[in-house]
Amino acid sequence: MHKKLLMFILIAVLVGGGFFITPLTGDYAAASDYANDKAVVDVAHVAEGYLSVTYTGGKSVKIKVQISNGASSTTYTYDLNNEGRAEAFPLSQGDGTYNVRIFENVSGTKYSQAFACKVNVALNNQFSPFLNPNQYVNFTPESQVVAVAEEITAASPSDFETLKIVYYYMIDNFVYDYDRAATVKSGYLPVVDSVLAEKKGICFDYSAVMCSMLRSQGVPCKLVIGYAGDIYHAWINAYLPDVGWIDHAIYFDGQNWSLMDPTFASGSRSASGGYTVTPDQINYSMKYAY
């Protein structure tokens, strides 16, 4: 769509050393794009909890995307491919005015701002960012994780049962990938269907697959990255209508996956057969939710 931007009347505004270009209001089909010659930010789906970014600068360099809600002090930083493929990023900080910035690597750890824009976001509902795919929870209706989720939860009468079924599917079929844990590099992203096929992964893989399955079945789910004690860790938080957000829904203790929430602890067991521990036994610190 960005190739038709010449059909716009555009306003260029200098922002922090970069430019953002805002299409004037109108009925033109590409009015959901904010763009310059380096990048396109597609905001057509912001009410559904995500936006898409495409790098169009043509340089074979590292590209970074930063997204932040002006009402929050937290900035989310992502890697973006430099091949001209759009990638979706969640608006997990709720309603508000978001700052979106795209950077090109200059040398070493130095980056130059290539584009910036401000995006006003009013979500359809508070769960929208946690029901749709994004770069970290990357699935489509044709994904195998969706097919498996539909198969194993076909008879589920409730979101509560769906969460339990998906959880036990994971702990019964997946093993921890110690080799990947020892060699994983910054910027790693799970490919959920590959993880599903291999039936092994690290906490990030496990969380991404489980999150994809639950979202595909309409259960709001956050992929959370932060600290469990002093260990950098990924887990999920899931939402149930009669319970609310269940924090720390999974945890890997080095041997077994455990369901953490005390709501389930009395009626569920970990893969080792022992009863699960409760979240207050671990000092959790969330940094980001995707």
C-alpha positions as CSV (number, residue, x, y, z in Angstrom):
1,M,0.0,0.0,0.0
2,H,2.9,2.4,0.7
3,K,3.6,2.6,-3.1
4,K,0.5,4.7,-3.5
5,L,1.4,7.3,-0.8
6,L,1.9,9.9,-3.5
7,M,-1.8,10.0,-3.8
8,F,-2.0,11.4,-0.2
9,I,-1.7,14.9,1.0
10,L,0.9,14.4,3.7
11,I,2.1,16.3,6.7
12,A,5.7,15.7,7.8
13,V,6.5,16.5,11.3
14,L,10.0,16.4,12.8
15,V,10.1,14.2,15.9
16,G,13.2,13.5,17.9
17,G,15.6,13.6,15.0
18,G,13.3,11.6,12.7
19,F,10.1,12.2,10.7
20,F,6.7,10.9,11.0
21,I,4.3,11.3,8.1
22,T,0.6,11.3,8.8
23,P,-2.0,10.8,6.1
24,L,-4.8,13.3,6.2
25,T,-8.3,11.9,6.9
26,G,-10.2,10.5,3.9
27,D,-11.6,7.4,2.3
28,Y,-8.4,6.4,0.5
29,A,-7.8,2.7,1.2
30,A,-4.1,3.2,2.3
31,A,-5.0,5.7,5.0
32,S,-4.1,3.0,7.6
33,D,-0.5,3.3,6.6
34,Y,2.1,5.7,8.2
35,A,5.2,5.7,6.1
36,N,8.2,7.3,4.6
37,D,10.8,5.8,2.2
38,K,12.3,3.7,5.0
39,A,9.3,2.0,6.7
40,V,5.6,1.4,6.7
41,V,3.5,1.2,9.9
42,D,0.1,-0.4,9.2
43,V,-2.4,0.6,11.9
44,A,-5.5,-1.0,10.3
45,H,-5.7,-3.5,13.2
46,V,-4.8,-1.4,16.2
47,A,-8.3,-1.9,17.7
48,E,-7.6,-5.6,17.6
49,G,-4.4,-5.2,19.6
50,Y,-1.6,-5.1,17.1
51,L,0.1,-3.1,14.4
52,S,2.4,-4.2,11.6
53,V,5.7,-2.8,10.5
54,T,7.6,-3.3,7.2
55,Y,11.1,-2.1,6.6
56,T,11.4,-0.7,3.1
57,G,14.8,1.0,3.3
58,G,16.6,-1.7,1.3
59,K,19.6,-1.9,3.5
60,S,21.1,-5.2,4.6
61,V,21.5,-4.1,8.2
62,K,20.0,-4.9,11.6
63,I,16.6,-3.2,12.1
64,K,15.1,-2.4,15.5
65,V,11.5,-1.4,16.3
66,Q,10.6,0.4,19.5
67,I,7.0,0.6,20.7
68,S,5.8,2.4,23.9
69,N,2.6,3.8,25.3
70,G,3.1,7.4,26.3
71,A,1.4,6.7,29.6
72,S,4.0,4.0,30.5
73,S,7.7,4.1,31.2
74,T,8.3,0.7,29.6
75,T,9.6,0.6,26.0
76,Y,9.3,-2.7,24.0
77,T,12.3,-3.3,21.6
78,Y,12.1,-5.8,18.8
79,D,14.2,-7.0,15.9
80,L,12.6,-6.5,12.5
81,N,13.7,-8.3,9.3
82,N,15.3,-6.2,6.6
83,E,13.7,-8.2,3.7
84,G,10.5,-6.1,3.3
85,R,8.3,-8.6,5.2
86,A,5.6,-7.2,7.5
87,E,5.7,-8.3,11.1
88,A,3.0,-7.9,13.7
89,F,3.7,-6.4,17.1
90,P,1.3,-6.3,20.1
91,L,-0.1,-3.2,21.7
92,S,0.0,-4.8,25.1
93,Q,0.0,-1.6,27.1
94,G,-3.7,-0.9,26.5
95,D,-5.3,2.2,25.2
96,G,-3.4,5.4,24.6
97,T,-1.0,7.1,22.3
98,Y,1.9,4.9,21.2
99,N,5.3,6.0,20.0
100,V,6.6,3.8,17.2
101,R,10.2,4.1,16.1
102,I,12.2,2.2,13.5
103,F,16.0,2.2,13.6
104,E,18.8,1.2,11.2
105,N,22.1,-0.1,12.5
106,V,25.0,2.2,11.6
107,S,27.9,0.3,13.2
108,G,28.4,-1.9,16.2
109,T,25.6,-1.0,18.7
110,K,24.9,2.4,17.1
111,Y,21.5,3.0,15.4
112,S,20.0,5.8,13.5
113,Q,16.3,6.6,13.6
114,A,14.8,5.9,10.2
115,F,11.1,6.6,10.9
116,A,8.8,7.5,13.8
117,C,5.1,8.0,14.2
118,K,2.5,8.4,16.9
119,V,-0.5,6.0,16.9
120,N,-3.7,6.5,18.8
121,V,-5.1,3.2,20.1
122,A,-8.6,2.4,21.4
123,L,-8.8,-1.4,21.8
124,N,-12.0,-3.3,21.0
125,N,-11.6,-4.8,24.5
126,Q,-8.8,-5.2,27.0
127,F,-8.1,-8.7,25.8
128,S,-7.5,-8.0,22.2
129,P,-3.7,-7.9,22.3
130,F,-3.7,-11.3,24.0
131,L,-6.1,-13.1,21.5
132,N,-4.3,-12.4,18.3
133,P,-0.9,-13.5,16.8
134,N,2.2,-11.3,16.9
135,Q,5.9,-11.7,16.3
136,Y,6.4,-13.6,19.6
137,V,3.2,-15.7,19.4
138,N,3.2,-16.3,15.7
139,F,0.5,-18.6,14.3
140,T,-2.1,-18.5,11.6
141,P,-5.4,-20.4,11.1
142,E,-3.5,-22.9,9.1
143,S,-0.8,-23.6,11.8
144,Q,-0.5,-27.1,13.1
145,V,-0.6,-25.8,16.7
146,V,-4.1,-24.5,15.9
147,A,-5.2,-27.9,14.5
148,V,-3.9,-29.7,17.5
149,A,-5.5,-27.3,19.9
150,E,-8.8,-27.8,18.1
151,E,-8.5,-31.5,18.2
152,I,-7.6,-31.9,21.9
153,T,-10.1,-29.4,23.2
154,A,-13.0,-30.3,20.9
155,A,-15.1,-31.6,23.8
156,S,-14.0,-28.9,26.3
157,P,-17.0,-27.3,28.0
158,S,-15.2,-24.2,29.3
159,D,-12.1,-22.1,29.1
160,F,-11.1,-23.7,32.5
161,E,-11.0,-27.1,30.9
162,T,-9.3,-25.8,27.8
163,L,-6.5,-24.4,29.9
164,K,-6.1,-27.7,31.8
165,I,-6.2,-29.8,28.6
166,V,-3.6,-27.7,26.8
167,Y,-1.4,-27.6,29.9
168,Y,-1.4,-31.4,30.4
169,Y,-0.9,-31.9,26.6
170,M,2.3,-29.9,27.0
171,I,3.7,-31.6,30.1
172,D,2.9,-35.0,28.8
173,N,4.4,-34.5,25.3
174,F,7.3,-32.0,25.6
175,V,10.8,-32.2,27.1
176,Y,13.2,-29.5,27.9
177,D,15.9,-28.7,25.3
178,Y,19.1,-28.3,27.2
179,D,21.2,-27.9,24.1
180,R,19.0,-25.0,22.9
181,A,19.1,-23.4,26.3
182,A,22.9,-23.5,26.3
183,T,23.3,-22.1,22.8
184,V,20.3,-19.8,22.3
185,K,21.2,-16.3,21.1
186,S,19.7,-12.9,21.5
187,G,16.9,-12.3,19.0
188,Y,15.7,-15.9,19.1
189,L,12.1,-16.4,18.2
190,P,10.1,-19.6,18.5
191,V,8.7,-21.2,15.4
192,V,5.7,-22.7,17.0
193,D,5.0,-25.5,14.5
194,S,8.6,-26.5,14.5
195,V,8.6,-26.7,18.3
196,L,5.4,-28.7,18.2
197,A,7.0,-31.2,15.7
198,E,10.1,-31.6,17.8
199,K,8.2,-31.9,21.0
200,K,11.0,-30.1,22.9
201,G,12.0,-26.5,23.7
202,I,13.1,-23.9,26.2
203,C,10.6,-21.9,28.4
204,F,10.2,-19.4,25.6
205,D,9.2,-22.2,23.1
206,Y,6.9,-23.8,25.6
207,S,5.2,-20.5,26.4
208,A,4.8,-19.5,22.7
209,V,3.2,-22.9,21.8
210,M,0.8,-22.9,24.7
211,C,-0.1,-19.3,24.2
212,S,-0.8,-19.9,20.5
213,M,-3.0,-22.9,21.3
214,L,-5.0,-21.0,23.9
215,R,-5.4,-17.9,21.9
216,S,-6.6,-19.9,18.9
217,Q,-9.3,-21.3,21.2
218,G,-10.4,-17.9,22.4
219,V,-8.7,-18.0,25.8
220,P,-6.8,-14.7,26.4
221,C,-3.2,-15.4,27.2
222,K,-0.1,-13.3,27.8
223,L,3.4,-14.5,27.0
224,V,5.4,-13.0,29.8
225,I,9.1,-12.5,30.0
226,G,10.8,-11.5,33.2
227,Y,12.5,-13.1,36.2
228,A,11.6,-16.1,38.4
229,G,13.9,-15.5,41.3
230,D,17.2,-14.5,39.6
231,I,16.5,-16.6,36.5
232,Y,15.5,-14.9,33.2
233,H,12.4,-16.8,32.3
234,A,9.3,-16.9,30.1
235,W,5.8,-18.0,31.3
236,I,2.2,-17.4,30.5
237,N,-0.7,-15.7,32.3
238,A,-4.1,-16.9,31.2
239,Y,-7.6,-15.3,31.8
240,L,-10.7,-17.2,32.9
241,P,-14.0,-15.3,33.2
242,D,-14.8,-16.6,36.7
243,V,-11.2,-16.3,38.0
244,G,-9.6,-13.4,36.3
245,W,-5.9,-13.3,35.2
246,I,-4.1,-16.4,36.4
247,D,-0.5,-15.3,36.9
248,H,2.5,-17.6,36.5
249,A,0.4,-20.3,34.8
250,I,3.5,-22.4,34.0
251,Y,7.0,-22.8,35.4
252,F,9.9,-25.0,34.6
253,D,11.9,-26.0,37.7
254,G,14.8,-27.6,35.8
255,Q,13.1,-31.0,35.7
256,N,9.4,-30.7,35.4
257,W,6.8,-28.2,34.1
258,S,4.4,-27.1,36.8
259,L,1.1,-25.3,36.8
260,M,1.6,-22.5,39.3
261,D,-1.7,-20.9,40.1
262,P,-3.2,-21.9,43.5
263,T,-6.7,-22.0,42.0
264,F,-5.6,-25.2,40.3
265,A,-3.0,-26.5,42.8
266,S,-5.4,-28.6,44.9
267,G,-6.7,-30.4,41.8
268,S,-3.7,-30.8,39.6
269,R,-0.3,-32.4,39.7
270,S,3.0,-31.7,37.9
271,A,4.5,-34.1,35.4
272,S,6.5,-35.8,38.2
273,G,3.3,-36.7,40.0
274,G,3.8,-34.3,42.9
275,Y,1.5,-31.4,43.7
276,T,2.4,-28.1,42.1
277,V,3.9,-25.3,44.0
278,T,2.2,-21.9,44.4
279,P,3.4,-18.6,43.0
280,D,4.2,-17.1,46.4
281,Q,7.1,-19.6,46.7
282,I,8.8,-17.8,43.7
283,N,9.7,-14.1,43.5
284,Y,8.3,-13.3,40.1
285,S,9.1,-10.1,38.3
286,M,7.4,-9.3,35.0
287,K,9.3,-7.1,32.5
288,Y,7.2,-7.5,29.3
289,A,4.0,-9.1,28.2
290,Y,3.4,-10.0,24.6
